[in-house]
Amino acid sequence: MLVTMPEMGEDINGAKLTSWMKKVGDSVQYDEDLLEVTSDKAVFCIPAPCNGIITKILVCENETAPIDAVLCEIEEDK
C-alpha cells in the first residue's frame, strides 16, 4: 500500500517531512503514527493506513513533498 501526502487545507500545496517515527523493515499497525510533517500553518502526524511492514521510504526528513506525493510503501499483512 502506498502512503501519500494528504490534503491539509485549501491553501496548502505540500509540507515538509520533519521526522519519521518508523524505518524500513519496521512493522506498523493501522492508525499508528508513521511520520510528522509541517506546513505553513500546522504540524500533522500521518498514521499508517494498514497493518504491515514498511518496505520503502521515498521522502527523506527535511524534504518537502507536494499533496498526493508517495511518502512510503507498506507491505500489508495477509
mmJSON file of the N, C-alpha and C atoms, coordinates in Angstrom:
{"data_MODEL":{"atom_site":{
"group_PDB":["ATOM","ATOM","ATOM","ATOM","ATOM","ATOM","ATOM","ATOM","ATOM","ATOM","ATOM","ATOM","ATOM","ATOM","ATOM","ATOM","ATOM","ATOM","ATOM","ATOM","ATOM","ATOM","ATOM","ATOM","ATOM","ATOM","ATOM","ATOM","ATOM","ATOM","ATOM","ATOM","ATOM","ATOM","ATOM","ATOM","ATOM","ATOM","ATOM","ATOM","ATOM","ATOM","ATOM","ATOM","ATOM","ATOM","ATOM","ATOM","ATOM","ATOM","ATOM","ATOM","ATOM","ATOM","ATOM","ATOM","ATOM","ATOM","ATOM","ATOM","ATOM","ATOM","ATOM","ATOM","ATOM","ATOM","ATOM","ATOM","ATOM","ATOM","ATOM","ATOM","ATOM","ATOM","ATOM","ATOM","ATOM","ATOM","ATOM","ATOM","ATOM","ATOM","ATOM","ATOM","ATOM","ATOM","ATOM","ATOM","ATOM","ATOM","ATOM","ATOM","ATOM","ATOM","ATOM","ATOM","ATOM","ATOM","ATOM","ATOM","ATOM","ATOM","ATOM","ATOM","ATOM","ATOM","ATOM","ATOM","ATOM","ATOM","ATOM","ATOM","ATOM","ATOM","ATOM","ATOM","ATOM","ATOM","ATOM","ATOM","ATOM","ATOM","ATOM","ATOM","ATOM","ATOM","ATOM","ATOM","ATOM","ATOM","ATOM","ATOM","ATOM","ATOM","ATOM","ATOM","ATOM","ATOM","ATOM","ATOM","ATOM","ATOM","ATOM","ATOM","ATOM","ATOM","ATOM","ATOM","ATOM","ATOM","ATOM","ATOM","ATOM","ATOM","ATOM","ATOM","ATOM","ATOM","ATOM","ATOM","ATOM","ATOM","ATOM","ATOM","ATOM","ATOM","ATOM","ATOM","ATOM","ATOM","ATOM","ATOM","ATOM","ATOM","ATOM","ATOM","ATOM","ATOM","ATOM","ATOM","ATOM","ATOM","ATOM","ATOM","ATOM","ATOM","ATOM","ATOM","ATOM","ATOM","ATOM","ATOM","ATOM","ATOM","ATOM","ATOM","ATOM","ATOM","ATOM","ATOM","ATOM","ATOM","ATOM","ATOM","ATOM","ATOM","ATOM","ATOM","ATOM","ATOM","ATOM","ATOM","ATOM","ATOM","ATOM","ATOM","ATOM","ATOM","ATOM","ATOM","ATOM","ATOM","ATOM","ATOM","ATOM","ATOM","ATOM","ATOM","ATOM","ATOM","ATOM","ATOM","ATOM","ATOM"],
"id":[1,2,3,4,5,6,7,8,9,10,11,12,13,14,15,16,17,18,19,20,21,22,23,24,25,26,27,28,29,30,31,32,33,34,35,36,37,38,39,40,41,42,43,44,45,46,47,48,49,50,51,52,53,54,55,56,57,58,59,60,61,62,63,64,65,66,67,68,69,70,71,72,73,74,75,76,77,78,79,80,81,82,83,84,85,86,87,88,89,90,91,92,93,94,95,96,97,98,99,100,101,102,103,104,105,106,107,108,109,110,111,112,113,114,115,116,117,118,119,120,121,122,123,124,125,126,127,128,129,130,131,132,133,134,135,136,137,138,139,140,141,142,143,144,145,146,147,148,149,150,151,152,153,154,155,156,157,158,159,160,161,162,163,164,165,166,167,168,169,170,171,172,173,174,175,176,177,178,179,180,181,182,183,184,185,186,187,188,189,190,191,192,193,194,195,196,197,198,199,200,201,202,203,204,205,206,207,208,209,210,211,212,213,214,215,216,217,218,219,220,221,222,223,224,225,226,227,228,229,230,231,232,233,234],
"type_symbol":["N","C","C","N","C","C","N","C","C","N","C","C","N","C","C","N","C","C","N","C","C","N","C","C","N","C","C","N","C","C","N","C","C","N","C","C","N","C","C","N","C","C","N","C","C","N","C","C","N","C","C","N","C","C","N","C","C","N","C","C","N","C","C","N","C","C","N","C","C","N","C","C","N","C","C","N","C","C","N","C","C","N","C","C","N","C","C","N","C","C","N","C","C","N","C","C","N","C","C","N","C","C","N","C","C","N","C","C","N","C","C","N","C","C","N","C","C","N","C","C","N","C","C","N","C","C","N","C","C","N","C","C","N","C","C","N","C","C","N","C","C","N","C","C","N","C","C","N","C","C","N","C","C","N","C","C","N","C","C","N","C","C","N","C","C","N","C","C","N","C","C","N","C","C","N","C","C","N","C","C","N","C","C","N","C","C","N","C","C","N","C","C","N","C","C","N","C","C","N","C","C","N","C","C","N","C","C","N","C","C","N","C","C","N","C","C","N","C","C","N","C","C","N","C","C","N","C","C","N","C","C","N","C","C"],
"label_atom_id":["N","CA","C","N","CA","C","N","CA","C","N","CA","C","N","CA","C","N","CA","C","N","CA","C","N","CA","C","N","CA","C","N","CA","C","N","CA","C","N","CA","C","N","CA","C","N","CA","C","N","CA","C","N","CA","C","N","CA","C","N","CA","C","N","CA","C","N","CA","C","N","CA","C","N","CA","C","N","CA","C","N","CA","C","N","CA","C","N","CA","C","N","CA","C","N","CA","C","N","CA","C","N","CA","C","N","CA","C","N","CA","C","N","CA","C","N","CA","C","N","CA","C","N","CA","C","N","CA","C","N","CA","C","N","CA","C","N","CA","C","N","CA","C","N","CA","C","N","CA","C","N","CA","C","N","CA","C","N","CA","C","N","CA","C","N","CA","C","N","CA","C","N","CA","C","N","CA","C","N","CA","C","N","CA","C","N","CA","C","N","CA","C","N","CA","C","N","CA","C","N","CA","C","N","CA","C","N","CA","C","N","CA","C","N","CA","C","N","CA","C","N","CA","C","N","CA","C","N","CA","C","N","CA","C","N","CA","C","N","CA","C","N","CA","C","N","CA","C","N","CA","C","N","CA","C","N","CA","C","N","CA","C","N","CA","C","N","CA","C","N","CA","C"],
"label_alt_id":[null,null,null,null,null,null,null,null,null,null,null,null,null,null,null,null,null,null,null,null,null,null,null,null,null,null,null,null,null,null,null,null,null,null,null,null,null,null,null,null,null,null,null,null,null,null,null,null,null,null,null,null,null,null,null,null,null,null,null,null,null,null,null,null,null,null,null,null,null,null,null,null,null,null,null,null,null,null,null,null,null,null,null,null,null,null,null,null,null,null,null,null,null,null,null,null,null,null,null,null,null,null,null,null,null,null,null,null,null,null,null,null,null,null,null,null,null,null,null,null,null,null,null,null,null,null,null,null,null,null,null,null,null,null,null,null,null,null,null,null,null,null,null,null,null,null,null,null,null,null,null,null,null,null,null,null,null,null,null,null,null,null,null,null,null,null,null,null,null,null,null,null,null,null,null,null,null,null,null,null,null,null,null,null,null,null,null,null,null,null,null,null,null,null,null,null,null,null,null,null,null,null,null,null,null,null,null,null,null,null,null,null,null,null,null,null,null,null,null,null,null,null,null,null,null,null,null,null,null,null,null,null,null,null],
"label_comp_id":["MET","MET","MET","LEU","LEU","LEU","VAL","VAL","VAL","THR","THR","THR","MET","MET","MET","PRO","PRO","PRO","GLU","GLU","GLU","MET","MET","MET","GLY","GLY","GLY","GLU","GLU","GLU","ASP","ASP","ASP","ILE","ILE","ILE","ASN","ASN","ASN","GLY","GLY","GLY","ALA","ALA","ALA","LYS","LYS","LYS","LEU","LEU","LEU","THR","THR","THR","SER","SER","SER","TRP","TRP","TRP","MET","MET","MET","LYS","LYS","LYS","LYS","LYS","LYS","VAL","VAL","VAL","GLY","GLY","GLY","ASP","ASP","ASP","SER","SER","SER","VAL","VAL","VAL","GLN","GLN","GLN","TYR","TYR","TYR","ASP","ASP","ASP","GLU","GLU","GLU","ASP","ASP","ASP","LEU","LEU","LEU","LEU","LEU","LEU","GLU","GLU","GLU","VAL","VAL","VAL","THR","THR","THR","SER","SER","SER","ASP","ASP","ASP","LYS","LYS","LYS","ALA","ALA","ALA","VAL","VAL","VAL","PHE","PHE","PHE","CYS","CYS","CYS","ILE","ILE","ILE","PRO","PRO","PRO","ALA","ALA","ALA","PRO","PRO","PRO","CYS","CYS","CYS","ASN","ASN","ASN","GLY","GLY","GLY","ILE","ILE","ILE","ILE","ILE","ILE","THR","THR","THR","LYS","LYS","LYS","ILE","ILE","ILE","LEU","LEU","LEU","VAL","VAL","VAL","CYS","CYS","CYS","GLU","GLU","GLU","ASN","ASN","ASN","GLU","GLU","GLU","THR","THR","THR","ALA","ALA","ALA","PRO","PRO","PRO","ILE","ILE","ILE","ASP","ASP","ASP","ALA","ALA","ALA","VAL","VAL","VAL","LEU","LEU","LEU","CYS","CYS","CYS","GLU","GLU","GLU","ILE","ILE","ILE","GLU","GLU","GLU","GLU","GLU","GLU","ASP","ASP","ASP","LYS","LYS","LYS"],
"label_asym_id":["A","A","A","A","A","A","A","A","A","A","A","A","A","A","A","A","A","A","A","A","A","A","A","A","A","A","A","A","A","A","A","A","A","A","A","A","A","A","A","A","A","A","A","A","A","A","A","A","A","A","A","A","A","A","A","A","A","A","A","A","A","A","A","A","A","A","A","A","A","A","A","A","A","A","A","A","A","A","A","A","A","A","A","A","A","A","A","A","A","A","A","A","A","A","A","A","A","A","A","A","A","A","A","A","A","A","A","A","A","A","A","A","A","A","A","A","A","A","A","A","A","A","A","A","A","A","A","A","A","A","A","A","A","A","A","A","A","A","A","A","A","A","A","A","A","A","A","A","A","A","A","A","A","A","A","A","A","A","A","A","A","A","A","A","A","A","A","A","A","A","A","A","A","A","A","A","A","A","A","A","A","A","A","A","A","A","A","A","A","A","A","A","A","A","A","A","A","A","A","A","A","A","A","A","A","A","A","A","A","A","A","A","A","A","A","A","A","A","A","A","A","A","A","A","A","A","A","A","A","A","A","A","A","A"],
"label_entity_id":["1","1","1","1","1","1","1","1","1","1","1","1","1","1","1","1","1","1","1","1","1","1","1","1","1","1","1","1","1","1","1","1","1","1","1","1","1","1","1","1","1","1","1","1","1","1","1","1","1","1","1","1","1","1","1","1","1","1","1","1","1","1","1","1","1","1","1","1","1","1","1","1","1","1","1","1","1","1","1","1","1","1","1","1","1","1","1","1","1","1","1","1","1","1","1","1","1","1","1","1","1","1","1","1","1","1","1","1","1","1","1","1","1","1","1","1","1","1","1","1","1","1","1","1","1","1","1","1","1","1","1","1","1","1","1","1","1","1","1","1","1","1","1","1","1","1","1","1","1","1","1","1","1","1","1","1","1","1","1","1","1","1","1","1","1","1","1","1","1","1","1","1","1","1","1","1","1","1","1","1","1","1","1","1","1","1","1","1","1","1","1","1","1","1","1","1","1","1","1","1","1","1","1","1","1","1","1","1","1","1","1","1","1","1","1","1","1","1","1","1","1","1","1","1","1","1","1","1","1","1","1","1","1","1"],
"label_seq_id":[1,1,1,2,2,2,3,3,3,4,4,4,5,5,5,6,6,6,7,7,7,8,8,8,9,9,9,10,10,10,11,11,11,12,12,12,13,13,13,14,14,14,15,15,15,16,16,16,17,17,17,18,18,18,19,19,19,20,20,20,21,21,21,22,22,22,23,23,23,24,24,24,25,25,25,26,26,26,27,27,27,28,28,28,29,29,29,30,30,30,31,31,31,32,32,32,33,33,33,34,34,34,35,35,35,36,36,36,37,37,37,38,38,38,39,39,39,40,40,40,41,41,41,42,42,42,43,43,43,44,44,44,45,45,45,46,46,46,47,47,47,48,48,48,49,49,49,50,50,50,51,51,51,52,52,52,53,53,53,54,54,54,55,55,55,56,56,56,57,57,57,58,58,58,59,59,59,60,60,60,61,61,61,62,62,62,63,63,63,64,64,64,65,65,65,66,66,66,67,67,67,68,68,68,69,69,69,70,70,70,71,71,71,72,72,72,73,73,73,74,74,74,75,75,75,76,76,76,77,77,77,78,78,78],
"pdbx_PDB_ins_code":[null,null,null,null,null,null,null,null,null,null,null,null,null,null,null,null,null,null,null,null,null,null,null,null,null,null,null,null,null,null,null,null,null,null,null,null,null,null,null,null,null,null,null,null,null,null,null,null,null,null,null,null,null,null,null,null,null,null,null,null,null,null,null,null,null,null,null,null,null,null,null,null,null,null,null,null,null,null,null,null,null,null,null,null,null,null,null,null,null,null,null,null,null,null,null,null,null,null,null,null,null,null,null,null,null,null,null,null,null,null,null,null,null,null,null,null,null,null,null,null,null,null,null,null,null,null,null,null,null,null,null,null,null,null,null,null,null,null,null,null,null,null,null,null,null,null,null,null,null,null,null,null,null,null,null,null,null,null,null,null,null,null,null,null,null,null,null,null,null,null,null,null,null,null,null,null,null,null,null,null,null,null,null,null,null,null,null,null,null,null,null,null,null,null,null,null,null,null,null,null,null,null,null,null,null,null,null,null,null,null,null,null,null,null,null,null,null,null,null,null,null,null,null,null,null,null,null,null,null,null,null,null,null,null],
"Cartn_x":[0.846,0.0,0.893,0.498,1.244,0.693,1.586,1.202,1.524,0.523,0.703,0.5,1.019,0.827,-0.647,-1.335,-2.762,-2.998,-4.221,-4.624,-4.77,-4.295,-4.31,-5.023,-5.656,-6.359,-6.325,-7.194,-7.327,-6.049,-5.345,-4.196,-2.861,-2.891,-1.65,-1.376,-0.206,0.157,1.11,1.677,2.628,3.097,3.999,4.506,5.904,6.641,7.993,7.914,8.579,8.618,9.646,9.181,10.093,10.72,9.978,10.604,9.815,10.562,9.987,9.979,8.893,8.801,9.096,9.173,9.473,10.535,11.146,12.141,11.833,12.532,12.331,12.555,11.635,11.709,10.882,10.459,9.63,8.201,7.588,6.173,5.355,4.177,3.275,1.872,1.105,-0.288,-1.177,-2.37,-3.331,-3.485,-3.415,-3.626,-2.457,-1.371,-0.164,0.565,1.089,1.789,3.051,3.19,4.352,5.371,4.864,5.746,5.058,5.877,5.371,5.736,4.772,5.008,4.6,5.234,4.958,4.608,3.471,3.087,3.292,2.905,3.0,2.088,1.066,0.033,0.005,0.54,0.403,1.374,1.411,2.187,1.178,1.401,0.499,1.263,0.638,1.162,0.341,1.027,0.347,0.352,-0.832,-0.933,-0.813,-0.53,-0.478,-1.893,-2.074,-3.398,-3.749,-2.774,-2.99,-1.945,-2.122,-1.102,-0.111,1.18,2.16,3.577,4.46,5.882,6.282,7.006,7.49,8.58,8.372,9.338,10.18,9.677,10.419,10.001,10.983,10.731,11.21,10.323,10.616,10.901,10.529,10.796,11.569,12.705,13.567,13.177,13.655,13.441,14.005,13.34,13.687,13.415,12.803,12.39,10.932,10.588,9.213,8.557,7.33,6.595,5.248,4.826,3.518,2.387,1.177,-0.005,-0.059,-0.419,-0.551,0.78,1.924,3.214,3.292,3.9,4.079,5.223,4.942,5.927,6.635,5.869,6.465,5.541,6.074,5.3,5.237,4.061,3.858,3.375,4.043,3.56,2.528,1.284,0.195,0.286,-0.107,-0.228,-1.323,-1.12,-2.125,-2.905],
"Cartn_y":[-1.176,0.0,1.241,2.215,3.462,4.454,5.115,6.167,7.49,8.352,9.611,10.812,11.948,13.199,13.588,13.686,14.024,15.506,15.829,17.229,17.761,18.984,19.548,20.891,21.296,22.567,23.185,24.146,24.768,25.386,26.119,26.897,26.173,24.908,24.173,23.248,23.433,22.644,21.495,21.496,20.475,20.745,19.905,20.058,19.471,19.924,19.431,18.237,17.161,15.974,16.238,16.349,16.704,15.498,14.389,13.204,11.934,10.859,9.52,8.899,8.272,7.56,6.078,5.651,4.266,4.274,3.1,2.978,1.743,1.59,0.429,-0.841,-1.776,-3.047,-3.076,-1.908,-1.852,-2.279,-2.968,-3.287,-2.116,-1.95,-0.869,-1.432,-0.782,-1.139,-0.038,-0.416,0.55,1.718,2.923,4.178,4.578,3.815,4.175,5.301,6.283,7.395,6.905,7.295,6.924,8.051,9.267,10.399,11.688,12.722,14.049,15.005,15.821,16.829,18.194,19.222,20.59,21.42,22.097,23.027,24.442,25.418,26.809,27.082,26.248,26.535,25.593,24.378,23.418,22.24,21.424,20.185,19.033,18.04,16.905,15.6,14.608,13.248,12.468,11.692,10.874,9.429,8.829,7.463,6.406,5.189,4.053,3.717,3.491,3.162,1.671,0.861,-0.584,-1.195,-2.467,-3.227,-3.753,-3.765,-4.299,-3.928,-3.973,-3.678,-2.615,-1.609,-0.569,-1.176,-1.125,-1.711,-0.657,0.579,1.624,2.993,3.859,5.26,6.096,6.93,7.677,9.16,9.681,11.086,11.109,11.773,11.835,12.988,12.919,14.009,15.3,16.401,17.752,18.002,17.059,17.292,17.737,18.538,18.978,18.139,17.699,16.881,17.529,17.488,18.043,17.117,17.649,16.849,15.676,14.508,13.255,12.595,13.167,12.512,11.231,10.201,8.94,9.126,8.868,9.036,7.729,6.631,5.32,4.225,3.011,1.835,0.879,0.29,-0.687,-1.984,-3.087,-4.402,-4.831,-4.952,-5.252,-6.674,-6.841,-8.174,-8.932,-10.229,-11.056,-11.89],
"Cartn_z":[0.0,0.0,0.0,-0.781,-0.85,0.176,0.882,1.824,1.15,1.002,0.291,1.212,0.763,1.492,1.388,2.521,2.473,2.221,1.809,1.708,3.125,3.347,4.703,4.779,3.718,3.708,2.33,2.114,0.796,0.262,1.088,0.622,0.779,1.168,1.409,0.231,-0.408,-1.585,-1.262,-0.072,0.327,1.738,2.213,3.569,3.675,4.678,4.936,5.874,5.503,6.347,7.452,8.679,9.767,10.451,10.566,11.174,10.873,10.662,10.549,11.933,12.306,13.584,13.394,12.151,11.784,10.692,10.457,9.392,8.556,7.437,6.57,7.388,7.244,7.961,9.231,9.709,10.921,10.607,11.56,11.416,11.943,11.363,11.764,11.94,12.761,12.983,12.431,12.003,11.489,12.456,11.949,12.668,13.586,13.563,14.314,13.574,14.304,13.661,12.957,11.669,10.86,10.77,10.562,10.328,10.713,10.849,11.186,10.063,9.644,8.615,9.145,8.588,8.994,7.765,7.839,6.777,7.31,6.51,6.95,8.143,8.306,9.302,10.504,10.385,11.485,11.34,12.39,12.406,12.414,11.555,11.444,11.597,12.213,12.205,11.188,10.367,9.362,9.853,10.0,10.518,9.427,9.842,8.927,8.458,7.159,6.637,6.754,7.238,7.328,8.263,8.588,9.299,8.272,8.62,7.686,8.052,7.044,7.228,6.206,6.659,5.746,4.862,3.558,2.628,1.912,1.838,1.129,1.657,1.881,2.227,1.046,0.51,-0.702,-0.471,0.687,1.014,2.33,2.317,3.496,4.405,5.649,6.589,6.015,6.297,5.85,4.375,3.674,2.291,2.267,1.277,1.105,0.019,0.291,-0.67,-0.968,-2.239,-2.59,-2.154,-2.134,-1.844,-2.826,-2.333,-3.096,-3.461,-3.065,-3.318,-2.485,-3.053,-2.315,-1.319,-0.038,1.027,1.362,1.387,1.665,1.153,1.186,0.804,1.986,2.189,3.254,2.627,2.964,2.55,3.574,3.15,4.065,4.603,5.885,6.469,5.735,5.594,4.897,5.862],
"occupancy":[1.0,1.0,1.0,1.0,1.0,1.0,1.0,1.0,1.0,1.0,1.0,1.0,1.0,1.0,1.0,1.0,1.0,1.0,1.0,1.0,1.0,1.0,1.0,1.0,1.0,1.0,1.0,1.0,1.0,1.0,1.0,1.0,1.0,1.0,1.0,1.0,1.0,1.0,1.0,1.0,1.0,1.0,1.0,1.0,1.0,1.0,1.0,1.0,1.0,1.0,1.0,1.0,1.0,1.0,1.0,1.0,1.0,1.0,1.0,1.0,1.0,1.0,1.0,1.0,1.0,1.0,1.0,1.0,1.0,1.0,1.0,1.0,1.0,1.0,1.0,1.0,1.0,1.0,1.0,1.0,1.0,1.0,1.0,1.0,1.0,1.0,1.0,1.0,1.0,1.0,1.0,1.0,1.0,1.0,1.0,1.0,1.0,1.0,1.0,1.0,1.0,1.0,1.0,1.0,1.0,1.0,1.0,1.0,1.0,1.0,1.0,1.0,1.0,1.0,1.0,1.0,1.0,1.0,1.0,1.0,1.0,1.0,1.0,1.0,1.0,1.0,1.0,1.0,1.0,1.0,1.0,1.0,1.0,1.0,1.0,1.0,1.0,1.0,1.0,1.0,1.0,1.0,1.0,1.0,1.0,1.0,1.0,1.0,1.0,1.0,1.0,1.0,1.0,1.0,1.0,1.0,1.0,1.0,1.0,1.0,1.0,1.0,1.0,1.0,1.0,1.0,1.0,1.0,1.0,1.0,1.0,1.0,1.0,1.0,1.0,1.0,1.0,1.0,1.0,1.0,1.0,1.0,1.0,1.0,1.0,1.0,1.0,1.0,1.0,1.0,1.0,1.0,1.0,1.0,1.0,1.0,1.0,1.0,1.0,1.0,1.0,1.0,1.0,1.0,1.0,1.0,1.0,1.0,1.0,1.0,1.0,1.0,1.0,1.0,1.0,1.0,1.0,1.0,1.0,1.0,1.0,1.0,1.0,1.0,1.0,1.0,1.0,1.0,1.0,1.0,1.0,1.0,1.0,1.0],
"B_iso_or_equiv":[0.0,0.0,0.0,0.0,0.0,0.0,0.0,0.0,0.0,0.0,0.0,0.0,0.0,0.0,0.0,0.0,0.0,0.0,0.0,0.0,0.0,0.0,0.0,0.0,0.0,0.0,0.0,0.0,0.0,0.0,0.0,0.0,0.0,0.0,0.0,0.0,0.0,0.0,0.0,0.0,0.0,0.0,0.0,0.0,0.0,0.0,0.0,0.0,0.0,0.0,0.0,0.0,0.0,0.0,0.0,0.0,0.0,0.0,0.0,0.0,0.0,0.0,0.0,0.0,0.0,0.0,0.0,0.0,0.0,0.0,0.0,0.0,0.0,0.0,0.0,0.0,0.0,0.0,0.0,0.0,0.0,0.0,0.0,0.0,0.0,0.0,0.0,0.0,0.0,0.0,0.0,0.0,0.0,0.0,0.0,0.0,0.0,0.0,0.0,0.0,0.0,0.0,0.0,0.0,0.0,0.0,0.0,0.0,0.0,0.0,0.0,0.0,0.0,0.0,0.0,0.0,0.0,0.0,0.0,0.0,0.0,0.0,0.0,0.0,0.0,0.0,0.0,0.0,0.0,0.0,0.0,0.0,0.0,0.0,0.0,0.0,0.0,0.0,0.0,0.0,0.0,0.0,0.0,0.0,0.0,0.0,0.0,0.0,0.0,0.0,0.0,0.0,0.0,0.0,0.0,0.0,0.0,0.0,0.0,0.0,0.0,0.0,0.0,0.0,0.0,0.0,0.0,0.0,0.0,0.0,0.0,0.0,0.0,0.0,0.0,0.0,0.0,0.0,0.0,0.0,0.0,0.0,0.0,0.0,0.0,0.0,0.0,0.0,0.0,0.0,0.0,0.0,0.0,0.0,0.0,0.0,0.0,0.0,0.0,0.0,0.0,0.0,0.0,0.0,0.0,0.0,0.0,0.0,0.0,0.0,0.0,0.0,0.0,0.0,0.0,0.0,0.0,0.0,0.0,0.0,0.0,0.0,0.0,0.0,0.0,0.0,0.0,0.0,0.0,0.0,0.0,0.0,0.0,0.0],
"pdbx_formal_charge":[null,null,null,null,null,null,null,null,null,null,null,null,null,null,null,null,null,null,null,null,null,null,null,null,null,null,null,null,null,null,null,null,null,null,null,null,null,null,null,null,null,null,null,null,null,null,null,null,null,null,null,null,null,null,null,null,null,null,null,null,null,null,null,null,null,null,null,null,null,null,null,null,null,null,null,null,null,null,null,null,null,null,null,null,null,null,null,null,null,null,null,null,null,null,null,null,null,null,null,null,null,null,null,null,null,null,null,null,null,null,null,null,null,null,null,null,null,null,null,null,null,null,null,null,null,null,null,null,null,null,null,null,null,null,null,null,null,null,null,null,null,null,null,null,null,null,null,null,null,null,null,null,null,null,null,null,null,null,null,null,null,null,null,null,null,null,null,null,null,null,null,null,null,null,null,null,null,null,null,null,null,null,null,null,null,null,null,null,null,null,null,null,null,null,null,null,null,null,null,null,null,null,null,null,null,null,null,null,null,null,null,null,null,null,null,null,null,null,null,null,null,null,null,null,null,null,null,null,null,null,null,null,null,null],
"auth_seq_id":[1,1,1,2,2,2,3,3,3,4,4,4,5,5,5,6,6,6,7,7,7,8,8,8,9,9,9,10,10,10,11,11,11,12,12,12,13,13,13,14,14,14,15,15,15,16,16,16,17,17,17,18,18,18,19,19,19,20,20,20,21,21,21,22,22,22,23,23,23,24,24,24,25,25,25,26,26,26,27,27,27,28,28,28,29,29,29,30,30,30,31,31,31,32,32,32,33,33,33,34,34,34,35,35,35,36,36,36,37,37,37,38,38,38,39,39,39,40,40,40,41,41,41,42,42,42,43,43,43,44,44,44,45,45,45,46,46,46,47,47,47,48,48,48,49,49,49,50,50,50,51,51,51,52,52,52,53,53,53,54,54,54,55,55,55,56,56,56,57,57,57,58,58,58,59,59,59,60,60,60,61,61,61,62,62,62,63,63,63,64,64,64,65,65,65,66,66,66,67,67,67,68,68,68,69,69,69,70,70,70,71,71,71,72,72,72,73,73,73,74,74,74,75,75,75,76,76,76,77,77,77,78,78,78],
"auth_comp_id":["MET","MET","MET","LEU","LEU","LEU","VAL","VAL","VAL","THR","THR","THR","MET","MET","MET","PRO","PRO","PRO","GLU","GLU","GLU","MET","MET","MET","GLY","GLY","GLY","GLU","GLU","GLU","ASP","ASP","ASP","ILE","ILE","ILE","ASN","ASN","ASN","GLY","GLY","GLY","ALA","ALA","ALA","LYS","LYS","LYS","LEU","LEU","LEU","THR","THR","THR","SER","SER","SER","TRP","TRP","TRP","MET","MET","MET","LYS","LYS","LYS","LYS","LYS","LYS","VAL","VAL","VAL","GLY","GLY","GLY","ASP","ASP","ASP","SER","SER","SER","VAL","VAL","VAL","GLN","GLN","GLN","TYR","TYR","TYR","ASP","ASP","ASP","GLU","GLU","GLU","ASP","ASP","ASP","LEU","LEU","LEU","LEU","LEU","LEU","GLU","GLU","GLU","VAL","VAL","VAL","THR","THR","THR","SER","SER","SER","ASP","ASP","ASP","LYS","LYS","LYS","ALA","ALA","ALA","VAL","VAL","VAL","PHE","PHE","PHE","CYS","CYS","CYS","ILE","ILE","ILE","PRO","PRO","PRO","ALA","ALA","ALA","PRO","PRO","PRO","CYS","CYS","CYS","ASN","ASN","ASN","GLY","GLY","GLY","ILE","ILE","ILE","ILE","ILE","ILE","THR","THR","THR","LYS","LYS","LYS","ILE","ILE","ILE","LEU","LEU","LEU","VAL","VAL","VAL","CYS","CYS","CYS","GLU","GLU","GLU","ASN","ASN","ASN","GLU","GLU","GLU","THR","THR","THR","ALA","ALA","ALA","PRO","PRO","PRO","ILE","ILE","ILE","ASP","ASP","ASP","ALA","ALA","ALA","VAL","VAL","VAL","LEU","LEU","LEU","CYS","CYS","CYS","GLU","GLU","GLU","ILE","ILE","ILE","GLU","GLU","GLU","GLU","GLU","GLU","ASP","ASP","ASP","LYS","LYS","LYS"],
"auth_asym_id":["A","A","A","A","A","A","A","A","A","A","A","A","A","A","A","A","A","A","A","A","A","A","A","A","A","A","A","A","A","A","A","A","A","A","A","A","A","A","A","A","A","A","A","A","A","A","A","A","A","A","A","A","A","A","A","A","A","A","A","A","A","A","A","A","A","A","A","A","A","A","A","A","A","A","A","A","A","A","A","A","A","A","A","A","A","A","A","A","A","A","A","A","A","A","A","A","A","A","A","A","A","A","A","A","A","A","A","A","A","A","A","A","A","A","A","A","A","A","A","A","A","A","A","A","A","A","A","A","A","A","A","A","A","A","A","A","A","A","A","A","A","A","A","A","A","A","A","A","A","A","A","A","A","A","A","A","A","A","A","A","A","A","A","A","A","A","A","A","A","A","A","A","A","A","A","A","A","A","A","A","A","A","A","A","A","A","A","A","A","A","A","A","A","A","A","A","A","A","A","A","A","A","A","A","A","A","A","A","A","A","A","A","A","A","A","A","A","A","A","A","A","A","A","A","A","A","A","A","A","A","A","A","A","A"],
"auth_atom_id":["N","CA","C","N","CA","C","N","CA","C","N","CA","C","N","CA","C","N","CA","C","N","CA","C","N","CA","C","N","CA","C","N","CA","C","N","CA","C","N","CA","C","N","CA","C","N","CA","C","N","CA","C","N","CA","C","N","CA","C","N","CA","C","N","CA","C","N","CA","C","N","CA","C","N","CA","C","N","CA","C","N","CA","C","N","CA","C","N","CA","C","N","CA","C","N","CA","C","N","CA","C","N","CA","C","N","CA","C","N","CA","C","N","CA","C","N","CA","C","N","CA","C","N","CA","C","N","CA","C","N","CA","C","N","CA","C","N","CA","C","N","CA","C","N","CA","C","N","CA","C","N","CA","C","N","CA","C","N","CA","C","N","CA","C","N","CA","C","N","CA","C","N","CA","C","N","CA","C","N","CA","C","N","CA","C","N","CA","C","N","CA","C","N","CA","C","N","CA","C","N","CA","C","N","CA","C","N","CA","C","N","CA","C","N","CA","C","N","CA","C","N","CA","C","N","CA","C","N","CA","C","N","CA","C","N","CA","C","N","CA","C","N","CA","C","N","CA","C","N","CA","C","N","CA","C","N","CA","C","N","CA","C","N","CA","C","N","CA","C","N","CA","C"],
"pdbx_PDB_model_num":[1,1,1,1,1,1,1,1,1,1,1,1,1,1,1,1,1,1,1,1,1,1,1,1,1,1,1,1,1,1,1,1,1,1,1,1,1,1,1,1,1,1,1,1,1,1,1,1,1,1,1,1,1,1,1,1,1,1,1,1,1,1,1,1,1,1,1,1,1,1,1,1,1,1,1,1,1,1,1,1,1,1,1,1,1,1,1,1,1,1,1,1,1,1,1,1,1,1,1,1,1,1,1,1,1,1,1,1,1,1,1,1,1,1,1,1,1,1,1,1,1,1,1,1,1,1,1,1,1,1,1,1,1,1,1,1,1,1,1,1,1,1,1,1,1,1,1,1,1,1,1,1,1,1,1,1,1,1,1,1,1,1,1,1,1,1,1,1,1,1,1,1,1,1,1,1,1,1,1,1,1,1,1,1,1,1,1,1,1,1,1,1,1,1,1,1,1,1,1,1,1,1,1,1,1,1,1,1,1,1,1,1,1,1,1,1,1,1,1,1,1,1,1,1,1,1,1,1,1,1,1,1,1,1]
}}}
